[in-house]
Amino acid sequence: MTSQVDQSAAVDGSDGEDGPESATRSGVGARPAKPIRRLDRVIIRFAGDSGDGMQLTGDRFTSETASFGNDLSTLPNFPAEIRAPAGTLPGVSSFQLHFADHDILTPGDAPNVLVAMNPAALKANLADLPRGAEIIVNTDEFTKRALAKVGYGADPLGDGSLDAYHLHRVPLTTLTLEALKDSGLARKDAERAKNMFALGLLSWMYHRPTHGTEAFLRQKFAKKPAIAEANITAFKAGWNFGETTEDFAVSYEIPPARLPAGTYRNISGNLALSYGLIAAGERSGLPLFLGSYPITPASDILHELSRHKNFGVRTFQAEDEIAGIGAALGAAFGGALGVTTTSGPGVALKSETIGLAVSLELPLLVVDIQRGGPSTGLPTKTEQADLLQAMFGRNGEAPVPIVAPATPAECFDAALEAARIAITYRTPVFLLSDGYLANGSEPWRIPSVDELPDLAVEFAAGPNHVLPDGSPAFWPYKRDPQTLARPWAVPGTPGLEHRIGGIEKQDGTGNISYDPANHDFMVRTRQAKIDGITVPDLDVDDPDHDARVLVLGWGSTYGPITAAVRRLRADGATVAQAHLRHLNPFPANLGAVLRSYEKVIVPEMNLGQLALLLRARYLVDAQSYNQVRGLPFKAAQLADVLLAAIGTLEGDQQ
């Protein structure tokens, strides 16, 4: 879904004001009879069983919101089990969407609206709701058996426990069946459309466009037109229910956001990363080869790249993690842009081959979509606890560059940057994303081709050395004096035959060498090559240049940290912010930045891995704030932590 954004478009930033009753909305129906209240933002969470289609419902609402022009951020949250027992707390799946008429950074701390398809969904999410939030419940599912299954002794819809909220009791199943009574579908099939009824209702409440969803349903169920029309009928019935029922007296309008001019589409982190890899292949002129073994939450990259053979992409679903990276490294040896994708447990299995790539000095992209660990851990939950594994998780001295995107859209740029480093310096490169970025989405301005970097490769074409007797020779480890990269010779090129393997090589010749001095030299040279990689200086956001506290993050903590900093500054507090995209090597000015602030706070979704590296490298008292709950930070909690740090310094000064 793409949309054009005009930079000069007017935006109404009013909050909580009733709008003109004569306003029209895009969608089913013509002119609304109910008053419209304008808001600047809203947070909605859809929740139900894994089989209730909450991810699809949230995704469709998100797509229509993106096409409308709002800024948005999403947080899908689903169980690891393929299908947990219906109606149980472990089986609850949810999708949260934050959209606004201005730039936003997170999926929101607390929902303004909860759509609960059953008692389990209500109980699992109620603690996250603020007082006054709206709750839409499917009353048909609140049976004695369903209530008992999740530990409700009494029906919460009637015992007064929800009096602090605006409760809307909607028999979604009954209304859906009534709308589809003439469809000819069996009752079970008709019931499945209740998520589309809920989507239609929410689309009415927030003036979302509807034509895109209708087209999507017809395409998705093209081979089952009766199912497609049933879902569309349920969707329209939900929209009309909102328009006619007295339970919903007001609808809401969130105007489009003012964004830089361009063509936008909603994009998830994994999709952006896939497109970035394809772009890297095109800009380098290399065939793209993915060797991968399916693992949550990285599998979507394999699925997406397999669709793009027209761009010279080859995907290989290997029998295991080791075979996947082995094939990718073989492709790199053969002159392709080799990529392997995985999550934390798979990185552990790939570590020996990553070490081999370090020794061979061949370009290879290792994409790690981090998840909760250790071991199998939390497959569908987010974490950023693989940093030390990426930095040191190999035998011997085996340095590897590390790039970490900060947002879902930035995964596109991170893929291009990782490819640039790998190709230029002939090295494997880690790209550290995580489940939050991978599954979350936001608007992405589609770049023009001429905005993309030139990654053209120059392969070795002939001899590069002259022997003492004057005869020409090819030395596979003769290095570029600027980058220390060795030549990349495509197998089969006449005269460029050379040895390959993991045993230490002699400098220059590439012959096997056990000489201690040579090994010391090669180890230090490989380290110097990584240390010498050109990366941008760290950009510090310190508007008044008088902050005493710096908050430093990496990866997906960018959104919550930035939202927290905005809150503090709006309240008059002074705090500086910086965010690392390159974690090995660090930016050249990082040490100077750290030493220029009295206190450095490092929020991480681990137990302090970046802080450990900073303290060791720069001898600064970087203070950790850590969380390993499988969920991203909330902006409010980070704001409280930073405010306390600022207050401590101010108290010391007094």
Residue pairs with C-beta under 8 A, 6 or more apart in sequence:
1 63
1 64
1 66
1 67
1 212
1 265
1 266
2 67
2 263
2 264
2 265
2 446
3 66
3 67
3 68
3 69
3 263
3 264
3 265
4 262
4 263
4 264
5 69
5 256
5 259
5 260
5 261
5 262
5 263
5 264
6 261
7 258
7 259
7 260
7 261
9 69
9 256
9 258
11 101
11 102
11 255
11 256
11 257
11 258
12 38
12 101
12 255
13 40
13 101
13 102
13 255
14 38
14 40
15 38
15 39
15 40
16 37
16 38
16 39
17 37
17 38
18 35
18 36
18 37
18 38
19 35
19 36
19 37
19 38
19 253
20 36
21 32
21 33
21 34
21 35
21 36
22 31
23 32
23 36
23 253
24 30
24 31
24 32
25 32
25 207
25 251
25 253
26 68
26 207
26 208
26 209
26 210
26 211
27 203
27 204
27 207
27 208
27 209
27 210
27 211
27 239
28 200
28 204
28 210
28 236
28 239
28 240
29 239
29 240
29 243
32 243
32 251
33 243
34 243
34 248
34 249
34 250
34 251
35 249
35 250
35 251
36 207
36 250
36 251
36 252
36 253
37 250
37 251
37 252
37 253
38 252
38 253
38 254
38 255
39 252
39 253
39 254
40 100
40 101
40 102
40 254
41 98
41 99
41 100
41 101
41 102
41 104
41 254
42 98
42 99
42 100
42 112
42 113
42 206
42 252
42 254
43 96
43 97
43 98
43 107
43 108
43 109
43 110
43 111
43 112
43 113
44 61
44 96
44 97
44 111
44 112
44 113
44 114
44 115
44 202
44 206
45 94
45 95
45 96
45 97
45 111
45 113
45 114
45 115
45 125
45 128
46 54
46 57
46 58
46 61
46 94
46 95
46 96
46 115
46 195
46 198
47 54
47 92
47 93
47 94
47 95
47 114
47 115
47 116
47 117
47 121
47 122
47 124
47 125
48 54
48 92
48 93
48 94
48 115
48 116
48 117
48 118
48 121
48 138
48 195
49 86
49 87
49 91
49 92
49 93
49 117
49 118
49 120
49 121
50 78
50 79
50 81
50 82
50 83
50 84
50 91
50 93
51 83
51 86
52 93
52 117
52 118
52 194
52 195
53 192
53 195
53 196
54 78
54 93
54 94
54 95
54 117
54 195
55 76
55 78
55 93
55 95
56 195
57 95
57 195
57 196
57 198
57 199
58 74
58 76
58 95
58 96
58 97
59 95
60 199
60 213
60 216
61 97
61 199
61 202
61 203
61 208
62 72
62 74
62 97
62 266
62 441
63 212
63 213
63 216
63 266
64 203
64 208
64 209
64 210
64 212
64 213
65 72
65 97
65 99
65 208
65 266
66 72
66 264
66 265
66 266
66 443
67 209
67 212
68 207
68 208
68 209
68 256
69 256
69 257
69 259
69 264
70 99
70 100
70 101
70 254
70 256
70 257
71 99
71 100
71 101
71 102
71 103
71 104
71 257
71 259
71 442
71 443
72 97
72 98
72 99
72 100
72 104
72 266
72 441
72 442
72 443
73 97
73 98
73 99
73 104
73 105
73 106
73 107
73 108
73 440
73 441
73 442
73 559
74 95
74 96
74 97
74 98
74 107
74 439
74 440
74 441
74 442
75 95
75 96
75 97
75 107
75 108
75 436
75 439
75 440
75 632
76 94
76 95
76 96
76 439
76 440
77 93
77 94
77 95
77 96
77 380
77 381
77 631
78 93
78 94
78 380
79 90
79 91
79 92
79 93
79 380
80 296
80 378
80 379
80 380
80 381
81 90
81 91
83 91
84 90
84 91
85 91
87 118
87 119
87 120
87 141
87 146
87 149
87 150
88 120
88 149
88 150
89 120
89 123
89 124
89 150
91 120
92 120
92 121
92 124
92 125
94 121
94 124
94 125
96 107
96 108
96 111
97 107
98 104
98 106
98 107
98 108
99 254
100 254
100 257
101 254
101 255
101 256
101 257
101 258
102 257
102 258
103 257
103 259
104 563
105 558
105 559
105 560
105 562
105 563
105 566
105 635
106 559
106 560
106 563
106 632
106 635
107 440
107 632
109 634
109 635
109 636
110 128
110 129
110 130
110 133
111 125
111 128
111 129
111 133
112 130
112 133
112 134
113 133
113 134
113 135
113 136
113 202
113 205
114 122
114 125
114 126
114 129
114 133
114 134
114 135
114 136
115 136
115 198
115 202
116 122
116 125
116 135
116 136
116 137
116 138
117 138
117 141
117 172
117 194
117 195
117 198
118 138
118 141
118 142
118 146
119 141
119 142
119 146
119 147
119 149
119 150
119 152
119 156
120 146
120 149
120 150
122 135
122 137
122 156
123 150
123 151
123 152
123 156
129 135
129 165
131 164
131 165
132 164
132 165
132 166
133 165
133 166
134 165
134 166
134 168
135 162
135 165
135 166
135 167
135 168
136 168
136 170
136 198
136 201
137 157
137 167
137 168
137 169
137 170
138 170
138 171
138 172
138 173
138 194
138 198
139 157
139 169
139 170
139 171
139 172
140 171
140 172
140 173
140 174
141 173
142 155
142 157
147 154
147 155
156 162
157 167
157 169
168 247
168 248
169 247
170 201
170 241
170 247
172 194
172 197
172 198
173 191
173 194
175 197
175 237
175 238
175 241
176 190
176 191
176 193
176 194
176 196
176 197
176 234
176 237
177 187
177 190
177 191
179 197
179 233
179 234
179 237
180 190
180 193
180 230
180 233
180 234
183 190
183 226
183 229
183 230
183 233
184 226
185 226
185 227
185 230
189 227
189 230
190 230
193 230
193 231
193 233
193 234
194 234
196 217
196 231
196 232
196 234
196 235
196 238
197 234
197 235
197 237
197 238
197 241
198 238
199 213
199 235
199 238
200 210
200 234
200 235
200 236
200 237
200 238
200 239
200 240
200 241
200 242
201 238
201 239
201 241
201 242
201 248
202 208
202 238
203 209
203 210
203 213
203 235
203 238
203 239
204 238
204 239
204 240
204 241
204 242
204 243
204 248
204 251
205 242
205 248
205 251
205 252
206 251
206 252
206 253
206 254
207 251
207 252
207 253
207 254
210 235
210 236
210 239
213 235
214 232
214 235
217 228
217 231
217 232
217 235
218 225
218 228
218 232
220 228
221 227
221 228
221 231
222 228
242 248
242 251
259 443
259 445
260 445
262 445
262 446
263 445
263 446
264 443
264 444
264 445
264 446
265 443
265 444
265 446
266 441
266 442
266 443
266 444
267 275
267 408
267 409
267 412
267 441
267 442
267 443
267 444
268 300
268 408
268 438
268 439
268 440
268 441
269 405
269 407
269 408
269 409
269 411
269 433
269 437
269 438
269 439
269 440
269 441
270 297
270 298
270 300
270 301
270 304
270 369
270 411
270 433
270 438
270 439
271 300
271 304
272 408
272 409
272 410
272 411
272 412
272 415
272 444
273 301
273 367
273 405
273 411
273 412
273 414
273 415
273 431
273 433
273 438
274 300
274 301
274 304
274 305
275 412
275 415
276 411
276 412
276 413
276 414
276 415
276 416
277 288
277 290
277 301
277 305
277 337
277 339
277 365
277 415
277 419
278 288
278 305
278 308
278 311
278 313
279 412
279 415
279 416
279 452
280 288
280 337
280 415
280 416
280 418
280 419
280 420
280 455
281 287
281 288
281 311
281 312
281 313
281 337
282 311
283 416
283 452
283 453
283 454
283 455
283 456
284 337
284 419
284 423
284 455
284 456
284 457
285 455
285 456
285 457
286 335
286 336
286 337
286 423
286 457
287 312
287 313
287 314
287 331
287 335
287 336
287 337
288 305
288 311
288 312
288 313
288 314
288 336
288 337
288 339
289 313
289 314
289 315
289 316
289 327
289 328
289 331
289 332
289 336
289 337
289 338
289 339
290 301
290 302
290 305
290 313
290 314
290 315
290 316
290 328
290 339
290 340
290 341
291 316
291 318
291 323
291 324
291 325
291 326
291 327
291 328
291 331
291 338
291 339
291 340
292 298
292 301
292 302
292 315
292 316
292 317
292 318
292 324
292 328
292 339
292 340
292 341
292 342
293 317
293 318
293 319
293 320
293 321
293 323
293 324
293 342
293 346
294 302
294 317
295 321
295 342
295 343
295 345
295 346
296 343
296 371
296 379
296 380
297 343
297 369
297 371
297 379
297 380
297 435
297 438
297 439
298 341
298 342
298 343
298 346
298 367
298 368
298 369
298 438
300 438
301 341
301 367
301 369
302 315
302 317
302 341
305 313
305 315
306 313
306 315
314 331
314 336
316 324
316 327
318 324
318 326
318 327
320 349
321 342
321 346
321 349
321 350
322 349
322 350
322 352
322 353
324 340
324 342
324 346
324 350
325 340
325 350
325 353
325 354
325 364
325 366
326 353
328 338
328 339
328 340
328 364
329 338
329 353
329 356
329 357
329 360
329 362
329 364
330 338
331 337
331 338
332 338
332 357
332 362
332 363
332 364
333 360
333 362
333 491
333 500
334 490
334 491
335 459
335 488
335 490
335 491
337 363
337 365
337 419
337 422
337 423
338 362
338 363
338 364
338 365
339 364
339 365
339 367
340 350
340 364
340 365
340 366
340 367
341 367
341 369
342 349
342 350
342 366
342 367
342 368
342 369
343 368
343 369
343 370
343 371
343 379
344 368
344 370
344 371
344 373
344 377
344 383
344 385
344 386
344 389
345 373
345 375
345 376
345 377
346 368
347 366
347 368
347 386
347 389
347 390
347 393
348 389
348 393
350 366
351 393
351 394
351 395
352 394
352 395
354 364
354 366
354 394
354 398
354 400
354 428
355 394
355 395
355 396
355 398
355 502
356 502
357 364
357 427
357 428
358 394
358 398
358 399
358 400
358 427
358 428
358 526
359 398
359 501
359 502
359 504
359 505
360 500
360 501
360 502
361 426
361 427
361 477
361 485
361 486
361 526
362 426
362 427
362 428
362 488
363 419
363 422
363 423
363 426
363 427
363 428
363 429
363 488
364 422
364 427
364 428
364 429
365 415
365 418
365 419
365 422
365 428
365 429
365 431
366 400
366 428
366 429
366 430
366 431
367 415
367 431
367 433
368 386
368 390
368 430
368 431
368 432
368 433
369 433
369 434
369 435
369 437
369 438
370 382
370 383
370 384
370 385
370 386
370 432
370 433
370 434
370 435
371 377
371 378
371 379
371 380
371 381
371 382
371 383
371 434
371 435
372 378
372 379
372 381
372 382
372 383
372 385
372 628
372 630
373 383
373 385
373 386
377 383
378 630
380 435
381 435
381 630
381 631
382 434
382 435
382 436
382 556
382 605
382 630
382 631
382 632
383 434
383 435
383 605
383 606
383 628
383 630
384 432
384 434
384 554
384 555
384 556
384 557
384 604
384 605
384 606
384 609
385 605
385 606
385 607
385 609
385 628
386 432
387 402
387 432
387 554
387 583
387 606
387 609
387 610
387 613
388 609
388 612
388 613
390 400
390 402
390 430
390 432
390 583
390 584
391 400
391 402
391 583
391 584
391 613
394 400
396 523
397 523
397 526
397 527
398 526
399 526
399 527
399 530
399 531
399 584
400 427
400 428
400 429
400 430
400 530
400 584
401 418
401 421
401 422
401 425
401 427
401 429
401 430
401 530
401 533
401 582
401 584
401 585
402 429
402 430
402 432
402 582
402 583
402 584
403 414
403 417
403 418
403 421
403 429
403 430
403 431
403 432
403 581
403 582
403 583
404 414
404 431
404 432
404 433
404 554
404 555
404 580
404 581
404 582
404 583
405 411
405 413
405 414
405 431
405 433
405 437
405 555
405 581
406 554
406 555
406 556
406 558
406 559
406 579
406 581
407 437
407 442
407 556
407 558
407 559
408 437
408 438
408 440
408 441
408 442
408 444
409 442
409 443
409 444
409 445
410 581
411 433
411 437
411 438
412 444
414 431
414 433
414 581
415 431
416 452
416 453
416 455
417 581
418 429
418 430
418 431
419 429
419 455
420 453
420 455
421 427
421 429
421 533
422 428
422 429
423 455
423 457
424 483
424 485
425 483
425 484
425 485
425 529
425 530
425 533
426 485
426 486
426 488
427 485
427 529
427 530
430 584
432 555
432 583
433 555
433 556
434 555
434 556
434 605
436 556
436 632
437 555
437 556
457 488
459 487
459 488
459 489
459 490
459 493
460 474
460 487
460 488
460 489
460 490
460 493
460 496
461 493
462 472
462 474
462 495
462 496
463 472
463 473
463 474
463 495
464 473
464 474
464 475
464 478
464 487
465 472
465 473
465 474
465 475
465 478
465 508
466 472
466 473
467 473
474 487
474 489
474 495
474 496
474 497
474 498
475 508
475 509
475 510
476 486
476 487
476 489
476 496
476 498
476 499
476 505
476 509
476 510
477 486
477 505
477 506
477 507
477 508
477 509
477 510
478 486
478 487
478 508
479 485
479 486
479 525
480 486
483 529
483 532
484 525
484 528
484 529
484 532
485 529
489 496
489 498
490 496
498 510
499 505
499 510
499 511
499 512
501 512
503 512
504 512
504 513
504 514
504 518
504 519
504 522
505 511
505 512
505 513
505 522
506 512
506 513
506 515
506 518
507 513
507 518
507 521
507 522
507 525
513 519
530 584
530 585
531 585
532 585
533 585
535 582
535 585
535 587
535 588
536 581
536 582
536 587
537 587
537 588
537 589
538 578
538 580
538 587
538 589
538 590
538 593
539 578
540 550
540 576
540 577
540 578
540 593
541 565
541 576
541 577
541 578
542 550
542 576
542 577
543 569
544 574
546 574
547 574
547 575
547 576
547 597
548 574
548 597
548 598
548 599
548 646
548 649
549 574
549 575
549 576
549 597
549 598
549 599
549 600
549 601
549 642
549 645
549 646
549 649
550 575
550 576
550 577
550 578
550 593
550 594
550 596
550 597
550 599
550 600
550 601
551 561
551 564
551 565
551 575
551 576
551 577
551 578
551 600
551 601
551 602
551 603
551 638
551 642
552 577
552 578
552 579
552 580
552 594
552 600
552 601
552 602
552 610
552 614
552 622
553 561
553 577
553 578
553 579
553 580
553 602
553 603
553 604
554 579
554 580
554 581
554 583
554 604
554 610
556 605
556 632
557 603
557 604
557 605
557 632
557 633
558 579
559 632
560 603
560 632
560 633
560 634
560 635
560 638
561 577
561 579
561 603
561 633
561 638
562 577
563 635
563 638
564 635
564 636
564 638
564 639
564 642
565 575
565 577
565 642
567 635
567 636
567 639
568 575
568 639
568 642
568 643
568 646
569 575
573 642
573 643
573 646
574 646
575 642
575 646
576 597
578 593
580 586
580 587
580 590
580 610
583 610
583 613
586 617
590 618
591 617
591 618
591 620
594 600
594 614
594 618
594 620
594 622
595 618
595 620
598 649
599 621
599 623
599 645
599 648
599 649
600 614
600 620
600 621
600 622
600 623
601 622
601 623
601 625
601 641
601 642
601 645
602 608
602 610
602 611
602 614
602 622
602 623
602 624
602 625
603 624
603 625
603 626
603 627
603 633
603 638
603 641
604 610
604 611
604 624
604 625
604 626
604 627
605 626
605 627
605 628
605 632
605 633
606 626
606 628
607 624
607 626
607 628
608 624
608 626
610 622
611 622
611 623
611 624
614 620
614 622
615 621
615 622
623 645
625 638
625 641
627 633
